[in-house]
Amino acid sequence: MVKLWKFVPILIVLAVCLGLLLVPAVPTTLAVGPPWDAGLVVTPSKAKVGFNESFTVDVSIDNSDDNDDVNTVGVMINFTPGLINVTGITVDPLWTLVVSQAYNNTAGTITVAAGILGSSCTTSSVPVCTINMTSNNISGIAHLNIVTQPGVRESAVLTVLHGDILNWNMVVNGTVGVGVSPTIAVSPDSLTFNAIEGGEDPPDQMLEVCNSGNGTVDWSLSDGGTAWLGETPTSGSLAEDQCEDVTVSVDVTGMEAGDYSATITITGSAQVQVPVYLHIESAAPVLPAGLSASSLSITPQQVEPGQEVTISINVANTGGETGSYDAILYINGAVEDSQSVSVAAGTSKNVIFTVSKSKAGVYDVSLAGQSGQFEVVGTGGFGGGLGTGGIVAIVVIVIVLIVALFLILRRTRKEV
C-alpha cells in the first residue's frame, strides 16, 4: 500500500512555491537566482492576420544556458483588448499540476500557473501553454507583453535548486498586426533611361512589385499606351510578402533628341504610380556660329589590349568672336569622354582624347559628327604589330630559305 504521508513534504513545498507565484504582493520572498540567460518567450503563429481570423500564441521558457531543473511556472501576460480575443488556453501536458489558467478579454489579461508533480524538466526550451486567439474587425497592432516590475518579476520560473530566476535577461514579447489589407509596394519608385539619338536602346531595368500586407492581391499594370515603353509581365497575383520582377524596356527607334516622360500605373488593393524618364542625347552637337569641326584622326588604328589610341578633331573658328565648343567622344554608341574648348576668332585648335581598351574587337568612334574605327587585336596573332608588310616579309624569308636549302642539297648530290 502506498504511504501517502511520504508525499506531504513535496506537496507542501510545491504549494508554497505556487502560492508565492500567485500572490504578487509578496514577490520579494522568492529567492534571487544568478543572472542566467533565461526567460519567457511569447511567439504568435502569425505576424499579420485579417479580420475575424484565428491564430495561436505559444508561451515557452527559454533556459538554454542554465539547464536547472524547472518545476514551477507562473505566467502573466497583458494584451491589447478590442483588437484580439482569447478563446481558450491549452497548458502543455508536461505540467501535471495546473493551479490556474484564466483570461479576461475586457481587461486584456492572461494568467497561467502550473507545476510538475514529483519531477522536473531540464530541456533547453520548455513549453508552457498555447493560447488560442481570434482577431476582431478592427485594424491595429496588438501587443502581447509579459508582466514585469523593476527588481521583481511577477511572471516567474522556479527551479529546484535556485528558486525564482529573477535575473533573466531575455524576455521576448510578441505583436500581431490585425486587419492589414493586401498592399502593393514597388521598388524603385521611379525609373530613368538614357540613350543616344539614332543609337541602341538603353538596357532594360527591373521594377519589383510586392505585397507588403497580408492575404492575396491580384495586380495589373498599364503605361497609358506609351509607344516607346514596354513591360513584362503586365499582371499577376501575389501572396503575403511575395514579390515579382517586372522587366521595363525602352525602344528609341526613330526618336529625336530630347526629354520624354511616362507613368506606369500598378493597380491592386490601391493604385501605385511609377514615373519613367527618358533622355535622348544628340549624336552630333549643335555647333555655335563660326565654329566647325573636321579632320578626325585615329592613331594607331590597330593596337594590342591596353595600348593607347589617340583620337583628335580639329575645331576651327571662322567667326569674329571667341567661341566655346563641347566635344563629346562616343565609342560604340556610348559616351567615352568629353572636353570643352575655347577657340579664338580666326584660329583653330586640336581636341585630343586618349583611350585604351582591354578587350579585343573593333571599336566604332564618333566625334563631332564624324566617325571612324580602331581595332584591338589579341596577343599571339598576326595582328600584334606585324601588319601586312611584316607578313609579306616573313613569307619572302621563308621562300628564300627553301630555295637555299634546295640548292645546298643539289650541290651535295653532285659532289657525291
Protein Blocks (a to p, Z undefined) as FASTA:
>chain_A
ZZfklmmmmmmmmmmmmmmmmmmklmmmpccddddddddddddfbfbdcehiacdddddd
dffknopacfbdcddddddehjaccfbdcddfklmbdfbdcddfknopacdddddehiac
fbfbdcfbdcdddddfbecdddddddddehiafbdcddfklopafkbcbdcdddddehia
cddddddfbdcddddehiacddddddddddfbgcjddddddehhpakbccddfbdcddeh
iacdddddddfehiacdddddddddddfbccddddddddddfbdcddehiacehiacddf
bdcehiacddddddddfbfbdcdddddddeehiafbdcdddddehiacddddddddfbgc
dddddeehiacddddddehiaknonommlmmmmmmmmmmmmmmmmmmmmmmmmmZZ
